[in-house]
Amino acid sequence: MIKNKQLFALQVFNALRFGIAVLIAIIFAKVADSESITIYESLVLIGTTFTFFYASAINHTLVPFVESSNDQNRSTAYASAFSLLIVGVILSTMAMIVYAFAISGPEEKSYLIWYTLFILFNIPSLLAENILLVEKRNKSLMFYGVISFGLQLLAIGIPLFNGNLYLGIKLLGLFSFLKLIYTVILIRKFGDLTTNLTQIKSLFKVSSPVMGSLFLANGYLYASTFLIKFNTNPESFNLFRYGSREFPLFMIMANSFSTIQSGLIAKSGNRINEALKEMKQASKRLIHQLFPAAIVLSLTSFYIFRFVFNAELAEAYEIFNILLLILLSRMLFPQSILLAIRKNKSMIYASFIEFVVGIALSLWWINSLGIMGVAWAMVAAHIADKLVLIYFAKKEGFPLSSYFPWKIYLLYAIPLVILVLNQ
C-alpha cells in the first residue's frame, strides 16, 4: 500500500486525525475535571451528529466526481462542493442553536454557542484535504495534517492546563476560521470560485445516496450515545465515550484495504476470479497482522487505561474490549466486490438492517446490561451489516470461501471472543 504515494499520504493524514483526537482525550483525562470532560464530549457528540452524514458523503464522492469531470467542469467542482458544504453547515448550526436553547442545560449552552462557530467554519474547511488529495499534493497533505491537527491540539490543550475550557473552545473557532481561509485559497489555486448550479445539483445527486447510507450505518451510533447521555449519569456517559473509541489502526488499515481491493477487482475484468484469489491471500496477511494486535490489546487494555487515563475513566477498558470485536466484521470485505461490480444498492439495504439492529438492541440491552449493552449492540449491528453484504455477494455468484480465508479467520476470532467474554 505504501507504493501508492497518494494512498499513503491519506493514511498518514487520517492517522494524524485519529492520533490527535486520542491525545486530546488523554489530556482531558489527566488535567480536566469530570464536568469539563462531560461538556467537551457532549459538544463533540452534538457537532458530529448534526454534520457527519453530509460532510463525509460529499468528501467521499468528491474524488471520483472531480476525476470524471472534463476540464471545464473540473475547474468549478471544488466550488460546487464548497457550496454544498456551506448550505449543509448553515442548516446544521441552526439545528445546534435550537438544540442549545431547547435541550441543553445552562452550563452546556454557553459552550455550545461558541462550539457552533467552530462547526460553522470547520465543516467547509474539510474540503482542503480532498483538494490536496485529488491534486496529488501528497507531501502537502501530510504537512497540512501535521499543522492543522497540531494547532488543534494546542488550541484546546494549552487552555486546559490552565483550567480554561471556555478559552479552548474559542480558540478552536479561531483556528477553524484560519483553515477556512486556506481552503478558499486552495479552491482559487486549483479551480474557480464561480458556482455552477447544474454541477451543484449533479454532485448532490451523486452524494445523496451516500448520505443516506452513512446516516443509516452510523446514525444509530450517535442515537445510542444520546440514549446513554439522557438515561444515565455523567460518569457513565464519560466512560462510554472514552471506551467506545475504536482502535484507529484497525479502521484505517481495514478501510484502506477495502478501497484498494475494490479498485483491483473493478479493473480485473474477465480475470475477476484471479483477483478474488489475490484478495483472499491479501486478507490472510491482514488477518495475521491485525488479530494478534487485537488479542494483545484485550489482554493489556486494563493496564493501558489505568496508565493513560485517570482512575475514574480506567474502567472504560471494558467498553473498549467489547468494541475490539468490531474487528470481526471489519475483516470481512464483501463490500469490495459489490462496489467493484456496481451493486451499490445493497449498501443501503445493509445499512438499514444495521440501523434497525443497532437501535433495537441498544434500547433492549441498556436496561439489562447498562452501557455495556449498548457496546454489545454496536458489535451486533456491525456484524448484521456484513452478513447482509455477504448474502448479496453470494447472490451475485461470489460465496465467502471464494474471496475470504475463513479458517484462518476463525483461528483468531474464537480466542478473541473468548478473551472478551471472560474479561
N, C-alpha and C positions, 0 to 999 in steps of 0.2 A: 504494500500500500504506500510505502514511503517513496517508491519510484514515481508515483503520481504526485508531483510537487503541489499541484492545486489542492488535491485532497489532503495532503499532509499539512498544508497551511491552514486549512479549515479545521482539521483535527486539533492542531496546536491552539487555534483561536478558541475552539469550544472547550478544550482542556483548561485554558486560562479562565474562561467564563465560569465553569463549574468550580475550579480550584479557588478562585477569589470568593465565590459565594460561600464555600465551606470555611474559608479563612475568616470571613466576616462573622459567620456563625460562632466560630471558636472564640473570637474576640468578645462577642456579646456574652458568651458563657463565662469567660474569665473575668470581665470587668464590669458588666452591667447587672442591675438587679432584675428580679423576676418580672416586675411590672414593665420595665423597658423592653425586655425580651418579648413579652406578650404583645406589646404595642407594635414593635417592629415586625414581628412575624405576622400580625394581623394586617399591617399595611401591605406587606408583600403579597399575602394571600388575596386581599381585595384587589390590588392592582393587576395581578396576573389573571384573576378570574374574569375581569372585565375586558382583557386585551389579548389573551393568549391565542384564541382561535383564529382571529382575523390577521393578527400580526404574523403569526407563524405561517399561515396559509399563503399570504401574499409573498412573504420572503421565500417560501419553498417553491412556489410556482414561478417566481421572477426569473430564475436562471434559465430554464427551458424556454420561457416566453421570450426573453431577450435573444437567446441563441437562434430561435426560429424566425425572428423578425428580419425584414430586409433593412438595408442601411438607413433608409429614411425613417422607418418606424422605430428602429433601434435607438436613434438619437433622442426620441421623446419617451422611450419606455420607462426610464428611471423617473422622469417627472410624473408619468401616469401612476406608477406605483406609489410615489410620494403623495400624490393627490388622494389616492385611496386610503393610505395610512392616516393622512390628515383628517379625512372625514370620519374614519373609524375612531381615532383618538378623541375627537371632539365629542362624539356620542358617548365614548367611554368615560371621559371626565365629567360629563353631565350626569351620567349614572352614578359615578362615585360621589359627586356632590349631594345627590339625592340620598344616597346611602348614608353619607356623613350626617345629614340633618334628620333623617327619618329613623335610623337604626343605631348608629354609633353612640357611645356614651360621651360625656363632655370631654374627658381626657383624650380619648382616641380621636374625636372630631377635630381638635385643634391640630393634631399631627397630620390627619388625613387631608386637610385642606392644602397644606404645603406639599404633601406627597403627591397630590393630584397634579401639581405643577411639574413635578419630576416626570410623571407619566405623560403629560401633555407634550413635553419636549423630547422625552426619551424614545417613545414608540416610533415616530417618524425617522429618528436618527438610526434605527436598526437597519435602515436601508444601506448605510455606509459599508457595512461588512460585505453585503451582497454585491455592491458595485465593485469593490476591490476583488472579490472572488471571480466575478464574471470577466473583469478586465485582466485577470491573471496577474494581478499585482500581489504575488504571493508573499514576498518579504514585507511589503507594506501592510498586508492583512495581519501578519504576525506582530509587527511593530505596533500597529493600531490596537491590537488586543492587549499588548503589554501596557501601553499608555492609558487606554480607556479604562481597563479593569484595575490598573494600578491607581489611577486617580479616584476611581470609585471606592477603593479600599481606604485611601487617605481621607476622602471626603466624609466617610462615616466612621472610620476608625479613630482618627485623632480626637474629634469631639467626644467620642465615647470614653476615652481615657480621662477626660475632664468631667465626665458625668453629664454631658450636654447633648442628649439625643436630638433635641429640637434643632440645634445648630447643624447637626449632621444631616438631617432631612433637608434643611435649607440649602446646604452645600451640594447635596445630590441634585437639587433642582438647578443650581448654577452650573454644575458640571454637565448635566444633560443639555442645557442650552448651548454650551460650547460644542458639544457633539452635533447638535442640530445645525449649527453654522458650518461645521466641517462637512456634514452631509450635503448641504446646499452647494458648497464649493465643489464637491466631487460630481454632483449632478451637472454643474456647469462645465466642468473639465471634460467629462466623458459623454456628455449629451447636451440636451437643450431643455431649458426650463419651461418651454412652451407646452401647454397642456393640450392633449388630443382626446376629445370626448369619446370618439369612436374607439380609440385604443384603451381608454379607461374602462369602457363597457366590456371590451374584449377580455381584458385582464381580470375584471371582476367575474366574468362568466367562467373563465378557466379556474380561478381560485375559489369560487363559492362552494363547489363540491368538496374541496379540501377543507374549507372552513367547517362545513357540516360534519365531515368525518372526524376532524380534530375535536370539535365540540363534543361529539358523542364519545370518542375514545378517551378524552381527558376530562370532560366535564364532570363526570362522577367523582373524580379525584378531588376536585375543588368542592363539590357539593358535600362529599363525605367529611372534608376538613371543616367546613362551616357547621356541619352536624355536630362535630366534636366541640367547636368553638361555642356554640349556643346551648349545648346539652351537658357539658362537663365544666370542671373548674379550670382556671388559667394554668395551673400546674400540669394538668393532663393535656391541655392544648399545646403547651410548650414541649412536653415530652414527645407528643406525636409529630410535631413539626420537625424536631431535631432527629427523631428516629426514622422519619419517612423520607429522608434524603437518600435516594438510590445511589449506590456507588458509581461515580461518574465514569470511571474507566469502562465498566461493563456496557453502559449505554452508548458511549462514544464508539467503542470497537464494534459492538453488535450492529449499530445503525450504519456505520461506515461499511461494514462487511455486506450488509443487505443492499446498500446503494451500488457497490461495486459489482456484486453478483447479478443484480437486476440488469445492469448495463451489459455485462458479458453475455448473459442469456439472450438479451434482445438482439445482440449483434451476431449470435451464433447461427441464425437462420436454420438450415436443414441439419446442422450439427448440434441441435439442442440436446440430444442425449449425451453427447460428449461433454457439453457444457455442464450438464447436471452431474455427471461423474466427477468433473473437476470441482464443482461446488461441494460435493459430498466429501472429497478429500480435504478441501479448504475448511469445511465445517469441523472436520475431525481435529485439525490443527488448532482451530479456535477453541474447541471444547477442552483440549489439553492445556490451553493457556488460561482460560477464564474459570473453569470449575475448580481447579486446585486453589486458585486465589480466593474463591468464594468460601471454600471449606476452611481455609486458614482464617479468613475473616470471621466466620461463625464461631471459631474456637477462641479467637483473641479479642473480639469486639467488646467484651466485658471490661477487659483491661484497657483497651484503647479509649473507650468512652470515659472511663474514670480518669485517665491521664489527660485527655484533650479537653473535656468539659468539666463543669463543676459537679459537686456531689448531687445536687438537685436534678441535673439533667443526665446523670450517668445511667439511670435506669432505661433511657431511651434505646439502649443497645438491644433490648428485646424486640422493639419495633423494627429496628434495623435488620436484625437477624431474620425476622419473618419476611421482610421485603427483599432479602437476598434471594428468596425463592422466585422472584420475578425473573431471575436469570433462566429459570426453566422454560419460560415462554420466549424470552429474548433470543435464545439459542435455536429456535425453530424459525425457518425462513421461507415459508410458503408464499409470503407476500412478494418475495423477489421474483418468483416465477409468474405470479399473477400480474404484477406490474409490467414484466417483460413482454407478456402476451396481451397486454392492454385489457385485462379483465378487472378494471378499476371499480366497477360497481360492487364487487364482492367485498371491498374495503368498507363500504357504507354499511352493508349488512352485518359484517363482523363487528364494526364499531357500535352499531345499535345493540347487538347482543351483549357486548362488553359493558355498555352503559347500563342496561337493564339489570344485568347480573351484579354489577358493582353497587348500584343504588339499593337494590333489593336486599342483598346480603349485608350491606352496611347498616341498613335500618333494622335488620333482624339481629345481627350478631352484636351490635353495640349494646343491646340490652342485657345480653348474657355474658359477653366477653369484654365489654368496655372498648377502650381504644385498640386493644389487641384484635378485637373482632373486625374493626374497620381495616386494619392491616391485612388480615386474612382475606377479607372481601376483595381488596385490591389484587392480591395474588390470584384469587379465583377468577376475577374478571379478566385479567391478562391472559390466563390460560384458556378461558372460554373464547376469547378473540382469536387466538391461534388455532384452536380446534375447528372453528368455523372456516378459517382460511385454508387449513389442511383439507377439509372436506371439499372446498371449491377447487383446490388444486387437483385433488384426486378425480373430481368430476371432469376436469379437463384432460385427464389421462396421465396425471403425474402423481402416483402414490408416494407416500412418505419415504419408503425404502429406496426410491429411485434417486433421491437427492439428499438424504439425511442419514448419518451413521447412528441409528437409534440404539444399537447395542452398546457402543462406547458412551453414548449419552446417558443411558440407564446406569452404567457402571459408576458414573459420577453423581447422577441425580439422586439415586436412592440414599447413599450415605449423607448427602447434604440435607435431604428432607429429614432423615432420622436425627441428625445433629440439631436441627432447628426445633423439631418436636420435643426434644429432650433437654432444651436449654433451661 
